[in-house]
Amino acid sequence: MEEIKEIDLSQAFEIVNKNKTKFVWLGTENVNQIAGLMNLNSDKIIQLSPMELINTNEKELINSLQGHVFVCYHGNTSKIVAKILKSKHGVEAFSLKGGITEIAQKK
């Protein structure tokens, strides 16, 4: 499988701001809670189910994820989802290294 770019939080902010993309939260917690942990506005985060993303063939949704930064608990699910989207659909996306737990530990 192709390699996915794992990035740290400062790189993630840079990419989201430069590309006008968003963070994609793959967990179950409320987006507002995650936005608070990440120190950003909740309009910069969308929440999607990893299983739905892996199994979808909805072109519009898939194409809209180009350049987004995927975020999960430890960085594993986000990396897998990004890899599958890249190999199945050619979507270039990023994975937040260490996930939300790494951010929470630094607070």
C-alpha positions in Angstrom: 0.0 0.0 0.0 1.1 3.6 -0.6 2.5 5.7 2.2 0.4 8.4 3.7 1.9 11.6 5.0 1.7 11.6 8.8 2.0 15.2 10.1 2.2 16.9 13.4 -0.3 19.5 14.7 1.5 22.6 13.5 1.9 21.1 10.0 -1.8 20.1 10.1 -2.8 23.7 10.9 -0.6 25.0 8.1 -2.1 22.6 5.5 -5.7 23.2 6.5 -5.2 27.0 6.4 -3.2 27.0 3.2 -5.5 24.6 1.3 -8.7 25.8 2.8 -9.5 22.2 3.9 -10.6 20.8 7.2 -9.8 18.3 9.9 -11.9 15.1 9.6 -12.6 13.6 13.0 -13.1 9.9 12.9 -14.0 9.3 16.5 -17.4 9.4 18.4 -16.9 12.5 20.6 -18.7 15.7 19.7 -16.8 17.9 17.2 -17.0 20.8 19.7 -15.1 18.8 22.3 -12.4 17.9 19.8 -12.2 21.5 18.5 -11.6 22.6 22.1 -8.8 20.1 22.6 -7.2 21.3 19.3 -7.7 24.9 20.0 -9.7 25.7 16.9 -13.2 26.7 15.7 -15.6 23.8 15.3 -16.3 24.9 11.7 -12.8 23.7 10.8 -13.7 20.1 11.7 -16.1 17.6 10.1 -17.0 14.3 11.7 -17.3 11.1 9.5 -17.5 7.4 10.3 -14.3 5.5 9.4 -16.4 2.5 8.2 -18.7 4.6 6.0 -15.6 6.2 4.4 -13.9 2.9 3.8 -17.1 1.4 2.2 -18.4 4.4 0.3 -18.4 4.9 -3.4 -20.0 8.3 -3.2 -17.7 10.2 -5.6 -18.8 13.7 -4.4 -18.0 12.9 -0.8 -14.7 11.1 -1.7 -13.5 13.9 -3.9 -14.4 16.5 -1.3 -11.8 14.9 1.1 -8.8 15.8 -1.1 -6.1 17.4 1.0 -8.0 17.1 4.4 -6.3 16.0 7.6 -7.7 12.9 9.2 -7.8 12.7 13.0 -8.5 9.8 15.3 -7.6 8.7 18.8 -4.0 7.4 18.3 -3.3 8.1 14.6 -3.8 4.5 13.4 -7.4 4.7 12.1 -6.8 8.0 10.4 -3.7 6.5 8.6 -5.6 3.4 7.5 -8.6 5.5 6.2 -6.3 7.8 4.3 -4.4 4.9 2.8 -7.6 3.2 1.6 -9.0 6.5 0.1 -5.7 6.9 -1.7 -5.4 3.4 -3.1 -9.1 3.0 -4.0 -9.9 6.6 -5.1 -6.7 8.5 -5.6 -7.4 10.9 -2.7 -4.4 12.6 -1.3 -5.0 13.2 2.4 -3.0 13.5 5.6 -3.1 11.7 9.0 -2.4 13.5 12.3 0.5 11.7 13.9 -0.3 10.4 17.4 -4.0 11.4 17.1 -6.0 13.4 19.6 -4.5 11.6 22.5 -1.1 13.1 21.8 -2.7 16.6 21.8 -4.6 15.9 25.0 -1.4 14.7 26.8 0.4 17.9 26.0 -2.4 20.1 27.6 
